[in-house]
């Protein structure tokens, strides 16, 4: 799998994505993507990998945000 959009993401990338998308807390992000706050916490601590579909969603949201219409 060479397409980086299909990869998981590191805790640091997750933090950057949260900031870029304007989510201030883990609870904000969790509510926005429909997961528990504890799941986000585990991803941030690096104890559980960010699921690929979640990583893809966040990357697509960032790309859409950067696009000029």
WOKAWO-V491391 format. One record per pair of residues at least 6 apart in sequence whose ideal C-beta (glycine too) atoms are under 6 Angstrom apart, sorted by the first residue. I is the first residue (numbers start at 1). J is the second residue. D is the distance in whole Angstrom. If there is no record, write none. Layout:
I_J_D + I_J_D
//
This chain:
5_56_6 + 5_59_5 + 8_49_5 + 8_50_5 + 8_52_6 + 8_55_5 + 9_50_5 + 9_55_4 + 11_44_5 + 11_46_5 + 14_43_6 + 14_50_6 + 17_58_4 + 18_29_5 + 20_62_5 + 21_61_6 + 23_29_4 + 26_37_5 + 26_40_4 + 26_41_6 + 27_37_5 + 29_40_5 + 30_36_6 + 30_37_4 + 30_40_5 + 42_48_4 + 43_50_5
//
